[in-house]
Amino acid sequence: MKHLCLLFILLFLKVSAQTEIKGFIISENNQPVSRANVILIDSKDHIITFVFSNKDGSFLLNTDKFGEFILQISASGYTKKTFRFPSLKKIR
């Protein structure tokens, strides 16, 4: 089965109490993966938000939540990938 790769290992930006997570999803052949499911999950397994990747494999998630996150990426014909992120805290 094909494998998904996450390029540009996620960018976290904190802007006015929001966290922005963006990146690119590519195949093991360095081809963009469009319409991949990108799901942000909290530490209690609740879905916070989700998007689909664009034609160029890019995605952008925004959340006003803080804490530990899990980013789950899946696409038809590819092995699902899960990334864990340490606690994000609100900057005062």
Buried (B, 14 or more C-beta within 10 A) or exposed (E): EEEBBBEEEBEEEEEEEEBBBBBBBBBEEEEBBBEBBBBBBBEEEEEBBEBEBBEEBBBEBBBEBBBEBBBBBBBEEBEEBEEEBEEBEEEE
